[in-house]
Amino acid sequence: MIKTIGLIAAIVLPFWNIPLIVKIGKRKSSKDISMAWAVGVFTCLVLMLPSGLSSSDVVFKTFTVVNFLLFSAVVVQAFRYR
């Protein structure tokens, strides 16, 4: 049960990036987004990716992949409208 809840949270948590992606797109601006923050978080996710992919823990692996994909979209959107 604990692993199932963790897996659900690992999938759902990164989806909270979607409102930010949509907000940037609607306003056609990312002025209120710190590019240093976005690049810093993205860099950490890139550095964590090999560990997450090689982990036998399905929750960590799933979170790593889903978070990397959705936060990559945040970074792309932020740079696109900068």
Secondary structure, 3 states (H helix, E strand, C coil): CHHHHHHHHHHHHHHHHHHHHHHHHHHCCCCCCCHHHHHHHHHHHHHHHHHHHHCCCHHHHHHHHHHHHHHHHHHHHHHHCC
